[in-house]
Amino acid sequence: MRQVVGVLAGALLAVVGAVVLGEYDLQGVTAVVGFPLYGVAVAELTLAIGRRLGLAALAAVAVVVVAGLAWALWISFSHFRNGLEPPTLSWVMVVVAATAAVTWARSGRRRHPAAHRPVPPQEV
């Protein structure tokens, strides 16, 4: 249940992030820097709530990041480029962002405080 709530919170952040990012011209440095950070932010919120994410939750994080950034690109290029297609670099960075999100979420188990609890010594 906790993972589902985490994914839903990540999806909500992805929606808000897509609306905010969509107001900018998403090409070049903005895409190279902003998209992976967006993916990491969504993954971190999902991880903070869901704690340990299974394969389904990791896949959902990737899908949410890709959908959010695709929507942000659609918003951006509708506003700034009058419907022109986003450059290839922007689409490549969408894939990089999804990869960064999944990598971040997978490494979260090692960063999570519960994973670092000392093991009590066993009596012989």
C-alpha positions as CSV (number, residue, x, y, z in Angstrom):
1,M,0.0,0.0,0.0
2,R,2.8,2.3,0.9
3,Q,4.4,1.9,-2.6
4,V,1.1,2.8,-4.3
5,V,0.8,6.0,-2.3
6,G,4.4,6.8,-3.1
7,V,3.8,6.3,-6.8
8,L,0.6,8.4,-6.7
9,A,2.6,11.2,-4.9
10,G,5.3,11.0,-7.5
11,A,2.7,11.2,-10.2
12,L,1.2,14.3,-8.6
13,L,4.7,15.9,-8.4
14,A,5.2,14.9,-12.1
15,V,2.0,16.7,-13.1
16,V,3.0,19.9,-11.2
17,G,6.5,19.7,-12.5
18,A,5.3,19.2,-16.1
19,V,3.1,22.3,-15.9
20,V,6.0,24.4,-14.4
21,L,8.6,23.1,-16.8
22,G,6.3,23.5,-19.8
23,E,6.4,27.2,-19.3
24,Y,10.1,27.3,-20.3
25,D,11.8,26.8,-23.6
26,L,12.8,23.1,-23.2
27,Q,15.8,22.6,-25.4
28,G,19.6,22.7,-25.0
29,V,20.9,23.3,-21.5
30,T,17.5,23.4,-20.0
31,A,16.7,19.9,-21.2
32,V,20.2,18.5,-20.3
33,V,20.1,19.8,-16.8
34,G,16.4,20.0,-15.9
35,F,15.1,16.7,-17.2
36,P,17.4,14.4,-15.1
37,L,16.8,16.6,-12.0
38,Y,13.0,16.3,-12.7
39,G,13.4,12.5,-12.8
40,V,15.4,12.4,-9.6
41,A,12.9,14.6,-7.8
42,V,10.0,12.4,-8.8
43,A,11.9,9.3,-7.8
44,E,13.0,10.7,-4.5
45,L,9.5,11.7,-3.4
46,T,8.2,8.2,-4.5
47,L,11.0,6.6,-2.5
48,A,10.5,8.8,0.5
49,I,6.9,7.7,0.8
50,G,7.1,4.2,-0.6
51,R,10.4,3.3,1.1
52,R,11.4,0.1,-0.7
53,L,10.2,0.0,-4.3
54,G,9.5,-3.2,-6.2
55,L,9.8,-3.7,-9.9
56,A,6.3,-2.5,-10.6
57,A,6.8,0.7,-8.7
58,L,10.1,1.3,-10.5
59,A,8.4,0.8,-13.8
60,A,5.6,3.2,-12.7
61,V,8.2,5.8,-11.8
62,A,9.8,5.5,-15.2
63,V,6.4,5.8,-17.0
64,V,5.4,8.8,-14.8
65,V,8.6,10.6,-15.6
66,V,8.3,10.0,-19.4
67,A,4.7,11.0,-19.4
68,G,5.3,14.2,-17.4
69,L,8.2,15.3,-19.5
70,A,6.4,14.5,-22.8
71,W,3.5,16.7,-21.5
72,A,6.0,19.4,-20.5
73,L,7.5,19.3,-24.0
74,W,4.0,19.5,-25.6
75,I,3.2,22.5,-23.4
76,S,6.5,24.2,-24.1
77,F,6.5,23.7,-27.9
78,S,2.9,24.8,-28.2
79,H,3.7,28.1,-26.4
80,F,7.2,28.9,-27.8
81,R,7.4,27.2,-31.1
82,N,3.9,27.3,-32.4
83,G,3.5,23.6,-32.6
84,L,7.0,22.7,-34.1
85,E,8.4,19.3,-33.0
86,P,10.9,19.3,-30.1
87,P,14.5,18.6,-31.0
88,T,15.9,15.1,-30.8
89,L,18.1,16.1,-27.8
90,S,15.0,16.8,-25.8
91,W,13.6,13.4,-26.5
92,V,16.9,11.7,-25.7
93,M,17.0,13.6,-22.4
94,V,13.5,12.3,-21.6
95,V,15.0,8.8,-21.7
96,V,18.0,9.9,-19.7
97,A,15.6,11.4,-17.1
98,A,13.6,8.1,-16.8
99,T,16.9,6.2,-16.4
100,A,18.1,8.6,-13.8
101,A,14.8,8.3,-11.9
102,V,15.0,4.5,-11.9
103,T,18.7,4.4,-10.9
104,W,18.0,6.9,-8.1
105,A,15.1,4.9,-6.8
106,R,17.0,1.6,-7.0
107,S,19.9,3.1,-5.1
108,G,17.5,4.5,-2.4
109,R,17.4,1.2,-0.5
110,R,21.1,1.7,0.3
111,R,20.5,5.3,1.3
112,H,17.4,4.7,3.4
113,P,18.0,4.9,7.2
114,A,16.1,1.6,7.9
115,A,18.6,-0.2,5.7
116,H,21.5,0.9,7.9
117,R,20.2,-0.3,11.3
118,P,22.9,-2.1,13.2
119,V,22.4,-5.8,13.5
120,P,22.4,-6.9,17.2
121,P,25.1,-9.3,18.1
122,Q,24.0,-12.9,18.5
123,E,24.8,-14.8,21.6
124,V,26.8,-18.0,21.3
